[in-house]
């Protein structure tokens, strides 16, 4: 299956791209997506991912073991300052 990952703010800077599509096995979870991103982009993005929140098809992810099957987009949202 293919899922689009969209990066915002510090995550975008660490990944070096605004968005990308990744291939996953059926039954993959948000944790599986994050592992693939760490492997692809390395330590800088891995550090940012530890502090991020995630939206799966615009719904907040509370549990990273959530399945991404049927989802099309994962948004990576680092903490934002300001208001």
C-alpha positions in Angstrom: 0.0 0.0 0.0 1.1 3.6 -0.5 0.7 6.4 2.0 1.6 10.1 1.6 3.6 11.6 4.4 3.4 15.4 4.7 5.9 17.3 6.9 5.5 20.6 8.6 7.9 23.1 10.2 11.0 21.4 11.8 9.9 18.0 10.4 10.0 19.5 6.9 13.5 20.9 7.5 14.8 17.6 8.9 13.3 15.5 6.1 14.4 17.9 3.4 11.1 17.5 1.6 7.5 18.8 2.0 5.9 15.5 1.3 6.7 12.0 0.0 5.0 8.7 -0.8 6.2 5.5 0.9 5.3 1.9 0.3 4.2 -0.2 3.2 3.2 -3.8 3.8 -0.5 -4.6 4.4 -1.3 -4.3 8.1 1.3 -1.5 8.7 0.9 0.8 11.7 1.9 4.4 12.4 5.0 3.0 14.1 5.9 1.1 10.9 5.6 4.4 9.0 7.9 6.1 11.5 10.5 3.3 11.4 10.6 3.6 7.6 11.0 7.4 7.8 13.9 7.0 10.3 15.6 4.5 8.1 15.2 6.8 5.0 16.1 10.1 6.5 18.4 9.3 9.5 19.1 10.7 12.9 18.0 14.3 12.4 14.5 13.4 11.4 14.4 10.6 14.1 15.0 13.2 16.8 12.2 15.4 15.5 9.8 12.5 15.1 10.1 11.8 18.9 8.4 15.1 19.7 5.8 15.2 16.9 2.1 14.7 16.8 0.4 12.9 13.9 -2.8 13.1 12.0 -3.9 10.1 10.0 -6.3 11.4 7.3 -6.9 14.5 9.5 -7.7 12.5 12.6 -5.3 12.8 15.6 -3.3 9.6 16.3 -3.3 8.8 20.0 -1.8 5.3 19.6 1.1 4.6 17.3 0.0 1.0 16.9 -3.0 2.3 14.9 -3.2 0.7 11.5 -2.7 2.8 8.4 -4.5 0.5 6.1 -7.0 2.4 4.1 -5.4 5.7 5.1 -3.9 7.9 2.4 -2.1 10.7 4.4 0.0 11.0 7.5 0.7 14.5 8.7 3.9 15.0 10.8 3.4 17.9 13.2 6.2 19.1 15.4 5.4 21.2 18.5 4.6 24.8 17.4 5.5 27.9 19.4 3.4 31.0 19.5 -0.3 31.4 19.5 
